[in-house]
Amino acid sequence: MQKGVGYYLWVGVFFLGLLALCAFLYYATLKIDYVWRWYRIPQYFFYENSVEIKSDTDGSVSAITAEGEDALIRVREAGGGETTFRVPAKGVAVEAGDMVFAGDTLSSHRQWEIGILLQGLWLTLKVSVVAIVFGVLIGMVAGLARVSANPAFKWSSIAYIELIRRSPLWVQIFIWYFVLGTLINTLLARQGLNQIPPLWFGVAALAGFTGAYVAEMVRAGIQSIHRGQTEASRSLGMTYVQSMRHVVLPQAMRRILPPLAGQFISLIKDSSLLGIIAIRELTKATREVVTTSLQPFELWFVCALLYLVLTFSLSMLLQFVERRTLVQ
Amino acid sequence: MIAVSNIYKTFFAPHKVQALVNVTNEIKPGEVVVVIGPSGSGKSTFLRCLNRLENADSGHILIDGIDILDPKTNINKVRAEVGMVFQSFNLFPHKSVLANITLAQQVVRKRSKNDAHKKAMELLEKVGIQDKAGVYPDQLSGGQQQRVAIARALAMDPKVMLFDEPTSALDPEMIGEVLDVMKNLAREGMTMVVVTHEMGFAREVADRVIFMDHGAVVEEGTPEHFFTNPTHSRTKLFLSQIL
């Protein structure tokens, strides 16, 4: 169909509306004397850190020798001992013969480091990927149990799914951290074992949460496969497990894949709740930066944008994978 | 081969239906038995009870002397000996024609890939579509799909074949090709139980015709007896309606 003048007129209306909204927002922030300082934002992605290496002993610098990119500074102590410091050659701030005291700077140089927002983004991605992997595993098992005729399997699965789906994720994270976490870590401590860091309870909460939804998808996928498929495979003499494995599940998986991709996207967004148990993912990182920088408007927009970039590129990637598997 | 005695089957969902009422019958090796009757008469249920796709409520079904209603019977072993062909083909859409035929051979019969492959190609030749081995079921016509389904069942070397209205979902011009395959099978001495509305097939191929109505066997006999001289009034009514 040819697109007439009217079409482009309304496209124009859309962009004008968008512009007007931004302008209005900007105007309103000026009214409350908010000062936009976008230039302060990049430092939370990458920043140049100055690294100083200090002496921890008194004495005199006896020799400085280069060793590749590094330099070795030898400090002879008054008592006769000698300490060697390895520092980057370009940052050496003392000369041979200088007197140094504990706390004096031997070397200082600047280096680029990854800012807190990118660290948070990376943790968000990492937590989501680990949680989706475990979530899919849990969901597969629970989904298969859900369609099983065995009441022990079936009812366990229903209990798990209903319990998870009928309570808020926020509460589940608290239960994992404050109840199960305390319980497990206290028991581990009594056995003299290492503690499990909060991150893993957060991941467990997300994986358990996702598992329940994946289980329902697996159940729906399996039940969407026509009964004739099971009848045909079983009447050939296949067992229930063989029929599931070779006939029903391969067909069901193709139907599960699209909603699974959607679940992964949701999981990334839900991981923002992990901040409440002190896991510094993207949202928590943003909150910390806001308290130090006092630039909440810019930072929350940036935070939302980072989630958007993450989820959008992932959904593109998953769509690509989906198309590839459907062709085969 | 198959001995059915006094089986009953009642369905409760969606509403209570007595699908089988005291059905007793015996099918001898090499016999071709055609089951006919109006829709809802229980003929499909009867057939599906023979490999326990439906569980009969009571009675006994012996396949080669094995009571399949005995909970201790390994039904999978029995089913491997009983081929079944469905009205809606039920081919596996995610597998090629060849893989449809080799799957159960490898998984159930534990044949090697090569043996299964060889067997599949022989059977495809037998049903006349050896050139379609590599394609997927949705690229075949209904008649071709049903012939693949027959080959898939035959690949297990069954002792008996059950056909559940194998031509009812086919366009008229494709019915012949499927019936021809079945006729050849009958000629080779395969024991067959066929639920069908194809009276021509019954007349030509059947050793015995069973007429069912309201879940019970009303009348049975040779095709000559059945089509020329039926005794029961319900049989006469049915035949007058379809012939």
Contacts between the chains, C-beta under 8 A, distances in Angstrom:
chain1	res1	chain2	res2	distance
A	226	B	90	7.6
A	228	B	86	6.2
A	228	B	88	5.6
A	228	B	90	3.8
A	229	B	90	6.2
A	229	B	92	6.8
A	231	B	53	5.7
A	231	B	84	8.0
A	231	B	86	7.0
A	231	B	90	6.5
A	232	B	84	7.7
A	232	B	86	6.5
A	232	B	90	3.7
A	232	B	91	7.5
A	232	B	92	7.3
A	232	B	149	7.8
A	233	B	92	7.5
A	233	B	104	7.4
A	234	B	53	7.3
A	234	B	76	7.8
A	234	B	79	6.6
A	235	B	51	5.5
A	235	B	53	6.3
A	235	B	79	5.5
A	235	B	82	7.3
A	235	B	83	7.9
A	235	B	84	4.1
A	236	B	79	6.9
A	236	B	80	7.0
A	236	B	103	7.8
A	236	B	104	3.8
A	236	B	108	6.3
A	236	B	152	7.2
A	236	B	153	7.3
A	236	B	156	6.2
A	237	B	76	5.0
A	237	B	77	7.0
A	237	B	79	4.4
A	237	B	80	3.1
A	237	B	81	7.9
A	237	B	104	6.4
A	237	B	108	4.3
A	237	B	156	6.6
A	238	B	76	7.0
A	238	B	104	6.2
A	238	B	107	6.0
A	238	B	108	5.8
A	239	B	76	5.5
A	242	B	107	5.2
A	242	B	108	7.4
A	246	B	103	5.9
A	246	B	107	6.2
A	247	B	92	5.5
A	247	B	103	7.8
A	250	B	94	5.3
A	251	B	92	7.8
A	251	B	93	6.9
A	251	B	94	5.3
A	254	B	94	7.6
